[in-house]
Amino acid sequence: MAERPKITALYAEHASPDSIRHEIAKARATRNQWEKHIDALDALLAYRLAQVDAGSWPTTEGAR
């Protein structure tokens, strides 16, 4: 996922409203991607913790 771009002094001075709106839309899309990633990790953690609590993780069968 993309790194956060810097808002340079030149951009801050000369950016049009449409350009700023475009950057906001890109930033929101990136944020949404990260939120989905975090949600997937949260779900995986909950699943793994349930496995640990049930004694089914780590498995000994087929361990490599």
C-alpha positions in Angstrom: 0.0 0.0 0.0 1.2 3.5 -0.8 3.1 5.6 1.5 1.7 9.0 2.5 2.9 11.7 0.1 4.2 14.9 1.5 2.3 18.1 1.0 5.0 20.4 -0.2 4.9 24.1 0.1 4.7 24.4 -3.7 1.7 22.1 -3.7 0.0 23.9 -0.8 0.5 27.3 -2.6 -0.6 26.3 -6.1 -2.9 23.3 -5.9 -6.4 23.7 -7.4 -9.5 22.7 -5.5 -9.9 19.8 -7.9 -6.4 18.7 -7.3 -6.9 18.8 -3.6 -10.2 16.8 -4.0 -8.3 14.2 -6.0 -5.7 13.8 -3.4 -8.4 13.5 -0.7 -10.1 10.7 -2.7 -6.8 8.9 -3.1 -6.0 9.2 0.6 -9.4 7.9 1.5 -9.0 4.9 -0.9 -5.7 4.1 0.7 -7.2 4.4 4.2 -10.0 2.1 3.2 -7.5 -0.5 1.9 -5.6 -0.3 5.2 -8.8 -0.7 7.2 -9.7 -3.8 5.2 -6.2 -5.2 5.9 -6.6 -4.4 9.7 -10.1 -6.0 9.7 -8.7 -9.2 8.1 -5.8 -9.3 10.6 -8.3 -8.8 13.5 -10.4 -11.7 12.2 -7.3 -13.9 11.8 -6.2 -13.1 15.3 -9.6 -13.9 16.8 -9.7 -17.2 14.8 -6.1 -18.1 15.9 -6.9 -17.3 19.6 -10.0 -19.5 19.4 -7.8 -22.3 18.1 -5.2 -21.8 20.9 -8.0 -21.8 23.5 -9.4 -25.0 22.0 -6.0 -26.6 22.0 -6.0 -27.1 18.2 -3.1 -24.8 17.4 -0.3 -25.3 16.9 -1.0 -28.6 15.2 1.5 -31.4 15.5 0.2 -33.3 12.5 2.0 -32.5 9.2 4.3 -30.0 11.0 7.1 -28.9 8.7 
